[in-house]
Amino acid sequence: MYNKHLDTFLKVAELGSFSSAAESLFVTPSAVIQQINSLEQELGVSLFQRSRRGVVPTEAGAYLITEAIGYVRQGKEIQRRLTAIASGSRSICVGTSVNYKIRLLYELWTAYSQKQHCDIQLTVLSADGSNAPDTDIVEGIRSRQRWQAHMAFLPIFRVPIAAAVSNHHPLAKKKLLTLSELAPYTFLISEIVLPPNADAFFGLLTDAGIRYECVTDYAPNVMWESSANHQVLLCPLCWTDTLFDVSVIPIAWQQALDYGFFYHNHCSETVQSLLNFIQQAYSGKEAREGVPVLPGSVPAAQPTDSVPDALETVVPEA
């Protein structure tokens, strides 16, 4: 398990003084100093340069900051899961945000809960999704966001990549767009919707003579500038319920993104059981009638190695 002195270390690094960190952590300054001294002795390095004006990280301290953030988060998540396993909890923590909206899970969970009790707790994801690994399940698009590398993925649909333009854009009234029609306009592409095979995707745009710019996300200022400059946002077709005051239009190409559920390989039996139910609901001949779908999407291939072995658990019929 992680050393809890790392929490204190990160707080001191954030606030730049022992007294400010102590006040934030509701302990005495001497307790903070003692924990930092103990951590430095354990690691055999000096982590801070002390002065009357406060403290600043040493080179070793700066390195530890970059490593400790993820380590602390992982340690706390392990503790949370251990507590859930030990208590036999039937609760699932679901991460959600505007970019990772719940479109399928609510109906699936409702059907599952008719036979097997299961509580849902919602956690709002940060803009960059960095706290997603702290949750049990996240529904959404598989892209190049860094946090996704820390979770397994169960694909359900292939969602076409579409074009989003302002309602007064020259292309706004189109029902289907071709690459030649899009060529005069600059594409804006967020990492949230960037396919895992980004190099091949960028090559396709270049071959089609399309200019593109990469942006961190589609923040309000990006949306405003794209509207003012007649730029085109690339987004999943299912984002018609996320982007407002724009027209989301299909493109005549084969580019699509996997849509499904992120989870941890070593998840609880409750999470395993729900995921198994979801997989059976959408798989081949056993697919159930009435399961939620995404308009314009097609079923995704579901390789057996995309779900944990523990998903052999029997679940109730819906």
Stockholm file with secondary structure:
# STOCKHOLM 1.0

chainA/1-318         MYNKHLDTFLKVAELGSFSSAAESLFVTPSAVIQQINSLEQELGVSLFQRSRRGVVPTEAGAYLITEAIGYVRQGKEIQRRLTAIASGSRSICVGTSVNYKIRLLYELWTAYSQKQHCDIQLTVLSADGSNAPDTDIVEGIRSRQRWQAHMAFLPIFRVPIAAAVSNHHPLAKKKLLTLSELAPYTFLISEIVLPPNADAFFGLLTDAGIRYECVTDYAPNVMWESSANHQVLLCPLCWTDTLFDVSVIPIAWQQALDYGFFYHNHCSETVQSLLNFIQQAYSGKEAREGVPVLPGSVPAAQPTDSVPDALETVVPEA
#=GR chainA/1-318 SS CCCTHHHHHHHHHHHSSHHHHHHHHTSCHHHHHHHHHHHHHHHTSCCEEEETTEEEECHHHHHHHHHHHHHHHHHHHHHHHHHHHHHTCCEEEEEECSTTCCSSHHHHHHHHHTTSCCEEEEEECCTTCTTGGGSSEEEEECCSCGGGGGSEEEEEEEEEEEEEEETTSTTTTCSSBCHHHHTTSCEEEEGGGCCSCHHHHHHHHHHTTCCEEEESCCCHHHHHHHHHTTCEEEEEGGGGGTCCSEEEECBSSCCEEEEEEEECTTCCHHHHHHHHHHHHHHSGGGCCTTCCCCTTCEECCCCGGGSCGGGGCCCCCC
#=GC SS_cons         CCCTHHHHHHHHHHHSSHHHHHHHHTSCHHHHHHHHHHHHHHHTSCCEEEETTEEEECHHHHHHHHHHHHHHHHHHHHHHHHHHHHHTCCEEEEEECSTTCCSSHHHHHHHHHTTSCCEEEEEECCTTCTTGGGSSEEEEECCSCGGGGGSEEEEEEEEEEEEEEETTSTTTTCSSBCHHHHTTSCEEEEGGGCCSCHHHHHHHHHHTTCCEEEESCCCHHHHHHHHHTTCEEEEEGGGGGTCCSEEEECBSSCCEEEEEEEECTTCCHHHHHHHHHHHHHHSGGGCCTTCCCCTTCEECCCCGGGSCGGGGCCCCCC
//
